[in-house]
């Protein structure tokens, strides 16, 4: 695809190529290097030109073009000589698959058809590649190399490589066409297990889970299980039990994981200890599903806004960027709807030991109590301690996810004398936190020397009032509260602070200017293009949760005034049809929206005279979008309090968070503009003024 794009003879910048290939500029830069090496090898190195201002282009003569097309059409993976970067990827996969058995440099050289010195260089570079990943390369003379580190970290690295290198859709369809690195990945981890895993998980969806995974969750489960089975067969187990194991055993996901684990044991003749079942439970708990649970989703829009406020309140209380965890949004969205329904109808939560959760996670529990007191949401009126405990577990799971993905923290330890107590503290911290690298152990008198070291924060057993570096005081033998303090420092000082990122602030300011002066037809497309442009110029903004405002989504072309509908279903189809016409959604979205009302009732009528139609996040949705239809004749939705309906809004959510700002704006507009005014608008342009705030 890269050569096909470059063959048009026009210059192409990295950002434009990245958008065309739907990948990152960094990966395109690597691919350009590989393309140049291929052309050099084929004697065509002079045809690839690069200009800093214009970008990359191919300038072949007619004969060179013919030769290049011939070479590309006849290229076979058996004839392909891997680059050092590709060999290192395969080396890591081979080491993952070998388990405790060391592999020698000569073994790699024989497998790749290169010299032993080349393999030695590759291994040295691989050791550097792994720095900061939580795993390391243990190389011993005459014995070979193995991967060292926490088993869960080793497996995550394998899953990450498979995600990047394996075309999962092609694998699922049984296609054998693949590149050389993917062929190695398939042979090592997929060919012997994945077809059976496909059948086993599909059976589990039907017989155990009674719900279907989204494509992304299905892919993640398959790849994770494929890596896990290879490691388990080599005797490499996850034996650690989470602190919340007793609580975990009471969950639906643990029961489902246990039954799937039994099926895996029967099919693959392996033994899966309790630690492996716990890991599978966490996977199922974080998975997304195609069909929502069939509960009544009262106050759906208000629940969405409550979700956002709760996440930000907990972020402020604990000093942790929970708002960056999309999995947390997904889990809370599934939890809050039925929780609000239970609280309203006095249905108690079951199978939760609030006292144990409060004991094991005291800081998170107390932070949740303070956050709920700040919010004072009527939706959570009469909330019980058991309900609080349920919410706490979601945030604890987020902390664990973030802890696993944190970069390595460079830490200094300060004690009074820097000897026995300091060394003990160092060992305890290093054992507890795999993401912490203790780079110095000093006395309080040597504190100024740390200013010359690359230190993220300081852990001290004594007060440090004059320290200019971030620091935290703990006991010489830390207790649970001390561990929580250190964990909070890791989250605060090892993660990039998105709010202080000038690129993110500039991005938001620029979008505000565009919103004031332009009518944007494709908000997602504009944001994606601008994000790629910023990234290409060294200004990453993707970590900023950019949420479009209502006026950016609900533009005049997405509104219809004075329509007629015979019943609620026709009204829903009218609102969905607007987004189908503009290409924002497919017919699948419309079917999903109608079926949701048929299944769960008229919960979409959010206030008197107003319905908010919404489908399942991402289902039949090309991009986040909204529409509005005003009805000439009121329509009954069979809601006990809010019929008849005159305004039908439609929201097509692309995910679980990007629409929340628009919902906040919508609730504000509906709170200040009487329905008669909105229904009285004769044209979309007149109606739009209300949502812009001009009327």
Beta strands, then each sheet from edge to edge (+ up, - down):
strand 1: 48-51
strand 2: 55-58
strand 3: 135-140
strand 4: 144-149
strand 5: 409-415
strand 6: 436-443
strand 7: 457-460
strand 8: 471-473
strand 9: 559-563
strand 10: 605-607
strand 11: 610-614
strand 12: 625-635
strand 13: 645-652
sheet 1: 1+ 2-
sheet 2: 3+ 4-
sheet 3: 6+ 5+ 7+ 8+
sheet 4: 9+ 12+ 13- 11- 10+
end
